[in-house]
Amino acid sequence: MTGDRNDPRVRALRVAVGRLRRQLAVLPGELPDRAAADDELAALDAMVSHGAPEVIRLRRSLLLIAGAVGSVSARSPALSEVRERIDGFSGLPGG
């Protein structure tokens, strides 16, 4: 585990996760894996809100979220932002 609440990478990831969560909340129509995406985004938010994200767990969450919403092209920029923020942790031990 690494980081803290004041780490700019943690703050940026929380912002990106929040943005994707809001976009999914207003998505019209039924997304079969919406619950899985919502659950994993909540887990990501919880991880980073404690300021000590585990890089391997962040990447696992990203894969689950991408699998759930990857086919929704309108969400692609927000999902890409989450991926970029997670990539910001890749130089850390365990990454």
C-alpha positions as CSV (number, residue, x, y, z in Angstrom):
1,M,0.0,0.0,0.0
2,T,1.1,3.5,-0.6
3,G,0.0,7.1,-0.9
4,D,-2.1,9.3,1.3
5,R,-5.2,11.6,1.0
6,N,-2.9,14.5,0.0
7,D,-1.3,12.7,-2.8
8,P,-2.4,14.4,-6.0
9,R,-2.7,11.0,-7.8
10,V,-5.2,9.9,-5.1
11,R,-7.3,13.1,-5.5
12,A,-7.2,12.9,-9.3
13,L,-8.3,9.2,-9.2
14,R,-11.2,10.1,-6.9
15,V,-12.3,12.8,-9.2
16,A,-12.2,10.5,-12.3
17,V,-14.1,7.7,-10.4
18,G,-16.7,10.2,-9.3
19,R,-17.1,11.5,-12.9
20,L,-17.6,8.0,-14.3
21,R,-20.0,7.1,-11.5
22,R,-22.1,10.2,-12.3
23,Q,-22.1,9.4,-16.0
24,L,-23.2,5.8,-15.4
25,A,-26.0,7.1,-13.1
26,V,-27.6,9.1,-15.9
27,L,-27.0,6.6,-18.7
28,P,-30.4,5.9,-20.4
29,G,-31.4,2.4,-21.0
30,E,-30.3,-0.8,-19.2
31,L,-26.7,-1.7,-18.9
32,P,-26.5,-5.4,-18.0
33,D,-23.5,-5.1,-15.9
34,R,-24.3,-1.7,-14.4
35,A,-24.4,-3.1,-10.8
36,A,-21.0,-4.7,-11.2
37,A,-19.6,-1.4,-12.5
38,D,-21.2,0.6,-9.7
39,D,-19.9,-1.9,-7.1
40,E,-16.4,-1.8,-8.4
41,L,-16.4,2.0,-8.7
42,A,-17.6,2.2,-5.1
43,A,-14.7,-0.1,-4.1
44,L,-12.2,2.0,-6.0
45,D,-13.5,5.1,-4.3
46,A,-13.3,3.4,-0.9
47,M,-9.7,2.3,-1.6
48,V,-8.5,5.7,-2.6
49,S,-10.5,7.5,0.1
50,H,-8.3,5.8,2.7
51,G,-5.3,7.1,0.8
52,A,-3.5,3.8,0.4
53,P,-4.4,2.2,-2.9
54,E,-2.9,-1.2,-3.9
55,V,-1.8,-0.9,-7.5
56,I,-2.7,-4.5,-8.3
57,R,-6.2,-4.1,-6.8
58,L,-6.6,-0.8,-8.8
59,R,-5.8,-2.6,-12.0
60,R,-8.1,-5.4,-11.2
61,S,-10.9,-2.9,-10.6
62,L,-10.2,-1.2,-13.9
63,L,-10.5,-4.5,-15.7
64,L,-13.8,-5.3,-14.1
65,I,-15.2,-1.8,-14.8
66,A,-14.0,-1.8,-18.4
67,G,-15.6,-5.2,-18.9
68,A,-18.9,-3.8,-17.5
69,V,-19.0,-0.5,-19.4
70,G,-16.5,-1.0,-22.2
71,S,-19.1,-1.3,-24.9
72,V,-20.7,2.0,-24.0
73,S,-18.8,4.4,-26.2
74,A,-20.3,7.5,-24.6
75,R,-18.5,6.6,-21.4
76,S,-15.1,6.0,-23.0
77,P,-13.5,9.3,-22.1
78,A,-14.4,9.0,-18.5
79,L,-13.2,5.4,-18.4
80,S,-10.0,6.4,-20.1
81,E,-9.5,9.1,-17.4
82,V,-9.9,6.4,-14.7
83,R,-7.3,4.3,-16.5
84,E,-4.9,7.1,-16.9
85,R,-5.2,8.0,-13.1
86,I,-4.6,4.3,-12.2
87,D,-1.6,4.3,-14.5
88,G,-0.2,7.2,-12.4
89,F,0.4,4.6,-9.7
90,S,2.4,2.2,-11.8
91,G,5.8,3.3,-10.7
92,L,5.1,2.3,-7.2
93,P,6.1,-0.9,-5.5
94,G,3.6,-3.7,-6.3
95,G,2.7,-1.9,-9.6
